[in-house]
Amino acid sequence: MYFSDCSSISDVLDNLVSVIKKSGVVCLPSDSCYGFSGLAFDKHAEAKLQDLKSQPESKPLSICLADKSDVYKFLKPSPILDIFIEEFLPGKLTLIAESKKGDMLGVRVPDHSLMQQLVRRVGAPIFTTSANAHKKPSCYSIEELKQQLSDKFQMLDSVLDLGVLEFQNPSTIIKINDKSLEVIREGDLAPLISERFKIQ
């Protein structure tokens, strides 16, 4: 399904939710660029995404949540995590920390109404990743994405095309290692986080 406006946002969301619940992969605007999303922890959706992006299976996917209070459902609590949740979420930040299962998990709570509504309607976390082919630049228009993916663009189950998006820096990615922090990718929040935690 292809949508080119949000005049009937409820219908658009209904379609996206239906696709995601059936292990499909959708493309829609995020808080930075266009992004791909599907049902988190769904092996069929993850495999389809990896094929679509031509990326290795080993590359981890971050999950997207609607509310910052939901972070504690997936990540082990810690004083550092508490500070991030209270002071920097929702926002353009991906937190990688130890999950309740014992592995490392990336979590996002975007300050983006469309993404929040989508996650709430799905009723479960979704994965989120930039819309682009592996090792290619993030896409700010669907035309750009079509050029990158070529024939694989047809693999997408639903697309919300809102034209050319205004350029935004990608999210800041922070990895919480026990009691230390590592900046994996700098974004708009990186200077504030570095100052808050005195990261050199």
C-alpha positions as CSV (number, residue, x, y, z in Angstrom):
1,M,0.0,0.0,0.0
2,Y,1.3,3.5,-0.9
3,F,0.2,6.6,0.9
4,S,1.2,10.1,0.0
5,D,-0.6,12.2,2.6
6,C,-1.8,12.1,6.2
7,S,-5.2,13.6,5.6
8,S,-6.7,10.4,7.0
9,I,-4.1,9.5,9.5
10,S,-6.3,7.0,11.2
11,D,-6.6,5.0,7.9
12,V,-2.9,5.2,7.3
13,L,-2.1,4.0,10.9
14,D,-4.7,1.2,10.5
15,N,-2.9,-0.1,7.4
16,L,0.6,0.2,8.9
17,V,-0.5,-1.6,12.1
18,S,-2.1,-4.4,10.1
19,V,1.0,-4.9,8.0
20,I,3.3,-4.9,11.0
21,K,1.2,-7.4,12.8
22,K,1.5,-9.7,9.8
23,S,5.3,-9.7,9.9
24,G,5.5,-7.0,7.2
25,V,8.0,-4.2,6.8
26,V,6.8,-0.6,6.4
27,C,8.5,2.7,5.5
28,L,7.5,6.0,7.0
29,P,9.0,9.3,8.2
30,S,10.8,9.2,11.5
31,D,12.2,12.0,13.7
32,S,15.2,12.3,11.4
33,C,14.9,10.6,8.0
34,Y,12.7,7.9,6.4
35,G,12.8,4.7,8.4
36,F,11.9,1.0,8.1
37,S,9.8,-0.6,10.9
38,G,8.3,-3.9,11.7
39,L,7.3,-6.0,14.7
40,A,10.2,-6.2,17.2
41,F,11.6,-9.7,17.9
42,D,9.7,-11.1,14.9
43,K,12.2,-13.3,13.0
44,H,10.2,-13.2,9.8
45,A,10.1,-9.4,9.8
46,E,13.7,-9.1,10.7
47,A,14.8,-11.5,7.9
48,K,12.8,-9.5,5.4
49,L,14.4,-6.3,6.6
50,Q,17.9,-7.8,6.3
51,D,17.1,-8.9,2.8
52,L,15.6,-5.5,1.9
53,K,18.7,-3.6,3.1
54,S,21.2,-6.3,2.1
55,Q,22.7,-6.2,5.5
56,P,24.3,-8.9,7.7
57,E,22.0,-10.9,10.0
58,S,24.4,-10.1,12.8
59,K,23.6,-6.3,12.8
60,P,21.3,-5.7,15.8
61,L,18.1,-3.8,15.5
62,S,16.9,-1.2,18.0
63,I,13.3,-1.3,19.3
64,C,11.0,1.7,19.4
65,L,8.7,2.4,22.4
66,A,5.9,4.9,22.8
67,D,6.5,5.9,26.4
68,K,9.7,6.3,28.4
69,S,8.2,4.3,31.3
70,D,8.2,1.3,29.0
71,V,12.0,1.3,28.8
72,Y,12.1,-0.5,32.2
73,K,10.1,-3.4,30.7
74,F,13.1,-4.3,28.5
75,L,16.3,-2.9,30.1
76,K,17.8,-3.6,33.5
77,P,17.4,-0.6,35.8
78,S,20.4,1.4,36.8
79,P,21.1,4.9,38.2
80,I,22.6,6.0,34.9
81,L,19.7,4.6,32.9
82,D,17.3,6.5,35.3
83,I,19.1,9.8,34.4
84,F,18.8,9.2,30.7
85,I,15.1,8.3,30.9
86,E,14.2,11.3,33.0
87,E,16.4,13.9,31.3
88,F,16.7,12.9,27.7
89,L,13.6,10.9,26.7
90,P,11.6,11.1,24.7
91,G,14.1,12.4,22.1
92,K,16.6,11.6,19.4
93,L,18.5,9.1,21.4
94,T,19.2,5.4,21.2
95,L,20.2,3.7,24.4
96,I,22.1,0.4,24.3
97,A,22.2,-1.3,27.6
98,E,21.8,-4.7,29.2
99,S,18.4,-6.1,28.7
100,K,16.4,-8.1,31.2
101,K,17.4,-11.2,29.2
102,G,21.1,-10.4,29.8
103,D,22.1,-9.4,26.3
104,M,22.6,-5.8,24.9
105,L,19.6,-4.1,23.5
106,G,19.1,-0.8,21.8
107,V,16.0,1.2,22.8
108,R,14.4,4.4,21.4
109,V,11.6,6.6,22.6
110,P,11.2,9.2,19.8
111,D,9.7,12.6,20.3
112,H,7.6,12.0,17.2
113,S,3.8,11.8,17.2
114,L,3.4,9.5,14.3
115,M,5.9,6.9,15.6
116,Q,4.3,7.1,19.1
117,Q,0.8,6.6,17.7
118,L,2.0,3.6,15.6
119,V,3.6,1.8,18.5
120,R,0.6,2.4,20.7
121,R,-1.7,1.0,18.1
122,V,0.5,-2.0,17.5
123,G,0.4,-2.6,21.2
124,A,4.0,-3.9,21.2
125,P,7.5,-2.6,20.4
126,I,8.5,-2.2,16.8
127,F,12.0,-2.2,15.4
128,T,13.2,0.9,13.7
129,T,16.1,1.6,11.4
130,S,17.0,4.1,8.8
131,A,15.5,3.6,5.3
132,N,18.5,2.9,3.1
133,A,20.6,0.1,1.6
134,H,23.4,-1.3,3.8
135,K,26.3,1.2,4.0
136,K,24.4,3.8,1.9
137,P,23.3,7.2,3.2
138,S,20.0,7.6,5.0
139,C,17.2,8.7,2.7
140,Y,15.2,11.9,3.1
141,S,12.9,11.1,0.1
142,I,11.2,8.0,-1.3
143,E,12.7,8.7,-4.7
144,E,16.1,8.6,-3.2
145,L,15.2,5.3,-1.5
146,K,13.9,3.8,-4.7
147,Q,17.2,4.6,-6.4
148,Q,19.2,2.8,-3.6
149,L,17.0,-0.3,-3.4
150,S,16.2,-0.7,-7.1
151,D,13.9,-3.8,-7.5
152,K,14.0,-4.5,-3.8
153,F,11.8,-1.4,-3.2
154,Q,8.9,-3.6,-4.2
155,M,9.5,-5.8,-1.1
156,L,8.1,-3.0,1.2
157,D,4.6,-3.9,2.3
158,S,3.5,-0.3,2.9
159,V,5.0,3.2,2.3
160,L,4.0,6.6,3.7
161,D,5.5,9.2,1.3
162,L,5.4,12.7,2.7
163,G,7.8,14.1,0.1
164,V,11.3,15.4,0.8
165,L,12.0,15.6,4.5
166,E,14.0,18.4,6.1
167,F,17.5,17.3,6.9
168,Q,17.9,16.2,10.5
169,N,20.9,14.7,12.2
170,P,20.5,11.0,13.1
171,S,19.9,10.0,16.7
172,T,22.7,10.0,19.3
173,I,23.6,6.5,20.2
174,I,24.9,5.8,23.7
175,K,26.1,2.5,25.1
176,I,25.9,2.0,28.8
177,N,28.6,-0.4,29.9
178,D,28.1,-1.2,33.6
179,K,29.0,2.2,35.1
180,S,30.7,3.7,32.0
181,L,29.3,5.4,28.9
182,E,30.4,5.1,25.3
183,V,29.2,7.5,22.5
184,I,28.7,5.2,19.5
185,R,27.2,7.9,17.2
186,E,27.1,11.6,17.8
187,G,23.9,13.5,17.2
188,D,22.2,16.6,18.4
189,L,22.1,15.4,22.0
190,A,25.8,14.4,22.2
191,P,27.1,17.7,23.5
192,L,24.4,17.9,26.3
193,I,25.1,14.2,27.3
194,S,28.8,14.7,27.3
195,E,28.5,17.7,29.5
196,R,26.0,16.0,31.8
197,F,28.2,12.9,32.3
198,K,31.6,14.6,31.8
199,I,32.4,12.4,28.9
200,Q,35.7,13.4,27.3
